[in-house]
Each structure stands twice: as C-alpha cells, then as structure tokens.
Amino acid sequence: MKVFIYHKNTSGADAFEGARLRKTLKGACEVVDIPWVDSPQEGVEVAHFLAPDDLSALRSQKLAGVPCVVSAFYAEDDPNAAFLEPGSFFRFKKKGLQLLNEADLVLVPDSRLAALAQKAGVTTHIEILEPAVRMNRFSKTANESKIFPRYFGVKPEVKTVVATGSYTDAKTINLIKKVAKAAPNLEFYFFGACKKYDRFSLAKKLCRLRRSKNLHFKDIVQDDVYRSALMNSSAYISNDSMRPDPIAPIEAFASKTQVVALSAPSPSPALIEGVSCYFFPSPEAMANYLISLNFGTAETTIESAYAIAKAHNLISYGNKLKGYYEALASGEYR
C-alpha cells in the first residue's frame, strides 16, 4: 500500500501545527512499514488531507478513484490548517465543511469534536484517532535544552511559561495577558501563527500593545526551538477552553512540562483534572498556581501526564492509522 500525504506549498505563510501533524503521520507510516509520498503518483491507494484549502486536491484524487481521508481539528491554531473560523469553537469555514463532506473518512481527536462536526452537517463517516507524540523528540538532551535559551537570550535563573495559539484569537491573547500581569516574576512566551496578510499582521501588532514587560509575543519558530522552549519551561498554558488544542498538551506531557488551563464544561479527554493538568476558574487563580509552582511549593501532574504521553506513542497510533488506510483501500467507507 502507498499513501499520498498531501502538503500544499503555502509560500509566504506560517506552518506550525499542520507541519507537526504531517511529520507525525509520516513517522507513523514509517514505523508500520507503509510507504508514503507527498505528490500524486501511480500506485497510490489512499490520499490523506489536513486542511480546508486541500479541497481541489482532494477532488482531483477522487476523480482518479483514490479514496480520501481527512484529519480535522488537530491544528486549529494554524491558520492554514484550521477548520473553524478564527476565535470560534463552533463556526466552520465553508471550505472546511465541503472538504469533510466530500471525503470518504474523517478522523478527529475526540468525541466532542465528532459531535461538533455531525451537528454542523457532516455526513461522512467519522472515526476518533487521538493524537500521537514521538517521545524520543522530547528527551531532554544537553544540546536541545540549550537551543531556546540561546535563541532568545533567556538567562538560566529566569522561569518561563509557554503558550501557543493564533494572533486572530482574542480570547487566548487576553488570557495570556491577564496571567502574565498577575505573575510579574515569570516570563511568558507566546508563539503565535498568522497568515502574512495585512489584517493578520495588524492583529499581531495589536496584541503587542498594552502588554506586561514579562510577556513576549513571538512568531512561529522552528520545531527544535519550540521543543526546547517546552523542555525549558515550567508550564504550558492550554487554550482548550476556547479552541480545540489536541496536539500541544500531549507534547507538553512528553516534555514533562506542567499543563494548566481554564475550567471548561467539556475539555479535551486528554486534559484530566489532577491527572494530566490543573484547571483554574480565572487567569488570576492560574497565575497564583504558576507562582507556587516556580517556588517548588505546588503539586504537579507531571509524572502521570508523562505516562499518558507514552500511551499516545507512534507505534500504537500507526497501527490504528494503518487499519483505517486498509479499510479505505478495500472500499469499506465508500
């Protein structure tokens, strides 16, 4: 079996979560001995797509008789891979809905997102495939641990907290601003995605206004810099209460970085109070915990969360993915 994992060349645009998801899919194929290609070829039995703008490429593969699968909601902080409108947990992009309904199979991270897609009118068969993490990429080697401090000039005594998101997501930006303001002795690094269009660039500039001096808004960085940032930071702030955030918390678990989030009525299944993370009713309560964490007086979920990350390993993920690919190739979902 040969799988085509589509990658649109988004010249002049950031690639963040979407790129990480593609790497995971390709790595999973390799560990279960499935050949993959990133361009259309003869002999391709399944095509895999990740973003609403892949619609025309999906239609081309369907015309060629190739069954198609779409991974949705894994990269909602990446403007190039998000299926939901900026700042929304419910409003779909038009192309996103079209892509999901024209695919033969849709993969989503959890049941709440499957229900969201069905409520929006997606009639394609949906399966739940929890995100995976390559554990060896988050081992704290001496070389990798030095990348983040060197890249941003962070001194050894400085305590850092990491968050990710989109510069078009005002709710997440406001959360980070409030937490940083309430914890002035910590340094906060927000790595944000935005398309290189004027309105997105303007949004990014506005985010930098009226911020605490300990809050650093950064563009998307290379994968090794981001992983080093996680490894060096005491905590990762998930924005799961505002946008689906399936990939980054699992990576934080693997980095042995404490995950915190605002309380939400239906959080991601991976975010379990007192097991993999802590939820807080307000930004101020979150800040108080982070201050205690950096004084060494707070309890953590680091070890139990690390065990969860190990269960989301690439081999298990790859075997499940292989099962879906084989079912697609046999015509099961048509």
N, C-alpha and C positions, 0 to 999 in steps of 0.2 A: 504493500500500500504506500502511496505517495500523497502527502498533504501539501496543499498550497496555503501558506500563511501570508495573507495579503498585508502589504505595507505601502501606503500611499506616500509618495515623496512630498512632504509638506514643507517645501522650501520657504524659509523666512518665518517659520512658526516654531514655537516651542514644542518639544516632545518630552513627556515626563512619564506619567503613569502608563500611557499607551505603549511606550517603548519598553517599560519594565514588564508589562503583560506579554508583549511579543517575545521577549527574552525567556520568560517563564514557559510559554507554550513551546518554543523551540527546544529549550532544555528538557522539557517533559517528553517531547517526541524522541529526543536522543536517548534518554535513559530507558525507554521501552522499545527502542530499535524501529522507530517509524521515520523513514526518510521525509524531509520537508524541503520545500523550495519557496522562494519569495517572489517568483514570477511565473506567469502561466506557462505550462509545458504539457506536452503529450504524456499520458500516463497518470495524470493527477486524478485521484479518485474522490477527494474531498477538498473543499475550499473553506477556509476559516477567515472570518472578518471580525473587526473590532470597533468600527466607528461608523456613525451615520453617513459620512461622506464617502463610504465604501459602496454606496448603493449602485452606482453604474458598473463597478467591477463585479459586484455580486450578480447583477443581471446578465453580464457577459458570460459568467461561469454557468449560470442556469441555462442560458441558451445553448451552451456547449454540452449540456446534460450532466454537469457536475453537481452533486448535492452540496448544499451550503449550510454552514453553521455560523452563528453569530454569538460572540461573548458580549453581554451587555451589563452595564452598571459597575464594571470593575475599575473604571478610570474616570470617575465623574469630576475630578479636579483638573483633568487635562482637557482644555477647550477643544482639542482635535479629536477626542475620543468619547466625549460626554454625550449621553442620550437625553439628558434632561436640560432644560433651559437654565442659564446662569442664575444662581441664587434660589433655585426651586428644588423641592424634593418630589414634586408631583407633575409638573408641566413638561411634556415631551417635546423634543424637536420634531418637526414634521418628517424630516428625512429619517429620523431615528425610528419612528413608528412604521414607516414604509419598509425600512430595512428589516425590522423584526418580522413583519407580516409576509415578506417575500422569501425569507429564509426557510429552510426545511427543519431546522432545530435552533432553539435559542438556549444558551447557557447563562445562568445568573448566579450570583454569590449566595443568595439565601432566599427563604420562603417569602419574606415580606416584599422583596423586590419582584418575585414571581407574581405575587398577588397584585402588585402595583401595575405590572405590565398587562395582566389579564383585565384589570379594571379599566385600563386605557384603551382596550380593544384589540390586544394582540391575540390572535387565534392560532399562531404557530405553536407546536408542541414545545414546552419549556421543561428543562431539567436543571436541577441545582448542582453546581460544581463549586465547592468552596475554594477560595484562592490558595495557592501554594507558595512556599518560600524555599529558596535554595539556602539551606542552613550554612553551608561552607562559605557563602559570600558574606556572612555576618560574624565570622570568627574574628576576635579582636587581635589581629596580628600587629606586630610592632609598626610595620610600615604603614598599614592602612589607618591605624589610630592617629597617626601624625598628620594625615592629609588635611582634615578640617581645621585644626589649629593653625597650621601653616598657611592655608589658603586664605583665611580671614584674619589672621593675626591675633587669635584668641590666646590669652595668657593662661598658663597652667592652673592658676588659682581661680580662674573665672568659672562659675557654674552656669551651664547653659540648658535651655529648654528649646525643643524643636517643634514646629508645626508646619503643615503643608496645606495648600489649597489653591484657589483661583482668585486673582485680583478682581474678578467680577462678583465675588461672593461677599457682599457687605456684612452679612451676619457673622461669618467666620472671622473676617477682619476685625469687626467690633469686639468679638470675644477675645481675640489675642491682645488687642489694645487694652482692654479692661484688666485682663490678668497681668499683663506686663506693668501696668500702672500700679497695681496693688502689691507687686513684688519687685521693688526697685533694685534690690541687691542681686537679682538674677538677670542673665542676659537671654533674650528671646530671639530666635532666628526663624523667620517665616519664609519658606521657599514657595514662591507662587508662580503659577502659569498664566500666561495671557497671550493671545494672538497678537501679532505685530500689526495691528490696525490702530488707527488714531484713538478710537473710543476705548480700546483696551489699554493702550498706553496711558491715556488720560486717567483711567480708573486706577492704574498702578501708581501714578504720581500723586493722586488724591489720597491714596492710602498712606503715603509717607507724611502727610500733613498731620499736625496735632497728635503726634505720637510721643511716647516716652523715649528718652535717650537710650534706654536699655532694650528697645525693640528695633530689630534690624530687618527690614523688608528686602529680600533678595530675589533675583531672578532664578529660574531653574538652573541647577548646576549639574555637572557630570555625575554619573551614577556612583563612582567611587567617592566623590566628595560628600554626596548625600549620605551614603552608608557610613562614612567616617563621622559625619555630624551626629547620626543616631548613636553610634558607639560611644561618642564623647559626651553625650547629653544625659542628664539625669531623668528627663521625662519627654514624652511625646504627647502633644495635645491633639486628640482626635476631634474632628468636626462632624462626627457621625450623626449627631442630633439634627444637623442642618443639611447634610448631603451624604449619600452613601459613601462610606470610607472603608472598603473591604481589604485593600492591599496594605496600606501603610501601617495599621496596627499590628498585623501579623509580622511585618518586618521589624517593628519595634520590639515585639516579643522575642524574636530571634536575636536581636541586638542586646537583650537583657536591659532594655530601657523601660522605665515605668510608663504605663499608658494612663492618661486621665481624660475625662470627657464630661460634658454637661449631661445632666439627667435627661432621659428621653423616654417617651411612652413605649417605643418598640425598637430598642437598639439592635445593632448587628449581633447575631448569635455568638460571634467570637468575643464580644465585649461582655464579660460576666462580672458583675459586681463582687469584689473581694476575691476573685479567682484570677482574672486576667487584667483587670483595671479597677479604677475607682471612679464613681460618678459623683458629681457635685451639683447642688441646686443653683449655684451662682458663680460668676467669674471670681468673686472675692473669696468664696469658700475654696475654690480651686487654688487660688494664689496662696492662701494660708497653708494648704497641704504642701504645695511645692516648696515653700519656705521651710517647713518642718522636714521635708524630705532631704533638703540640702544641708540641714543641720544634723541629719542622721537620727532624728527622733521619731520618724514616721514609719508605720508599717508599709510593706510593699507587696505586690503580687508578682514580682519579677520571676521567681523560680517556677511558679505554677503556670505563668504565661509562657515561659520558655518551653515547658512541656507541651503546651497547646501548639506552639510553633513547630515542634518536632513532629507532631501528628499531622501537620499540614505539609509533609515532605513531598519532594518532587516525584518520587517513585510511586507513592500512592495516587497522587494527582495524575501522573502519566498513565497509569493503568486504567483509571476511570475515563480519561480522555480517549485512550485507545478503544475502549468499549463503545464510546459514542461514535468515533470515527468508523469503526467496523459496522455498526448498526446503520449509519448513514450510507456507507458504500454498498450495503446489501439492500438498500431501498426501504428500510424499516420506517423511516419518518416521512416518506413521500405520500 
